[in-house]
Amino acid sequence: MKRTRRNHTAVFKAKVALAAIKGEKTLAELSTQYDVHVNQITQWKSELVSRSTEIFTTAAERKEVAGGPDLGSLHAKIVSISVQYFPLVSVQYFPLFLFAEGGFCAA
């Protein structure tokens, strides 16, 4: 008979991954204790290790990493500089990608 798919909580995953990192028991022992496959424990362990730096990042560091350049303002600046230096060229000849994301529509 086929087993139904189980969804584990984040707390359970963290507990199993921390037990694997401690190394007091083998992966086979943890597998039988928590009734989870060895490959799943290994995956949770590697994810915990790779994402552990997120715990200690400050709000300013998170904002710096997440906040990329504002494309709308960059497109507006490109268009304004282009119009300033090339006043005789019609807007229709500017590349279309300048108008796609920033909302600058010539029509």
N, C-alpha and C positions, 0 to 999 in steps of 0.2 A: 504494500500500500504506500502511496506517495505521501510524503510529509508536506504539510502546508508551510508556506513561506513565513518566516518569522521576522519581525521588525524589532531590532534591539534599540533600546534607548541610548542616548549619548552617555548617560551616567554608567550604564552597564559596559559600554564599549571602553570608556575611560578606565573603569575598574579592571577589566580584563587586560587592557594594554599596559597599565601600570604593573600588574602582576607579572606580565611577560618581561617588562623592562627590569624589574627587580631580579629576576633570574633565580629565585629560590626554588622554583619548580620547573620542570621541563615543559616544553610546549605540548607534549602528549598528555602530561598530567593536567595541565590547564585545560586542555581540550575536553578531557573527560569530566573535570570538575565543573566547568561552565557549560558543557554540552554545545560546544562551538567547534567548527573545523579548524585544524591547525593553520591552514592558509588564511582563514579569516582573522585569526589572532595575529598572525604575522603582518597582515595588511593594516590592521588597527594600530599595531605597534609602530610600524613605519610612518603611518600618518600622524601619530602623536609626536613622534620624534621630529618629523619635518615641520610640523606646525606649532611646535612648542614656543617659538620665538614670538608668536602672536600674543601670547599671554602677557608678556612683559613690555610690549610696545605701548608708548604713551598715546594720548589722543592726538597730539600734534604730529607724531610720526605716522599714525594711521591716516590722518588727513593729507599729509604730504605724499604718501604712497598712493592713496586712492584718488586724490585730486589732480588730474592731468590738466593740460591747458584747455581753456575755454575756447572751443572751436568757433563758436559764433562770433566772439569778439576778434579772433584772429582773422576770420574771413572778412569781417567788416573793415579791419585795418588794411588788409591786402587790397580790397576794392578801393578804399579811400586813397591809398598811396598810388594805386594804378591810375585812378582818375586824375589825381594831382599831377603825375608825371606824363601821362598820355591823355591830355584833354580832348584831342581830336578823334580818338578812337571811340567808336560807339560801344555801349555796354554789351551789345549782342555779340561782340567779338571776344569778350573775356571768356576764359574757359568755363565750362558748365559746372565743374566741381566747386567753383567758388560760390555758386548760388544754390547748390543742392542742400547742404546741411544748415547753412546759416540763415536760410529763409530770405535771401536776397533774390527776389524774382524780378526780372526785367519787365514782365508783363503787367 
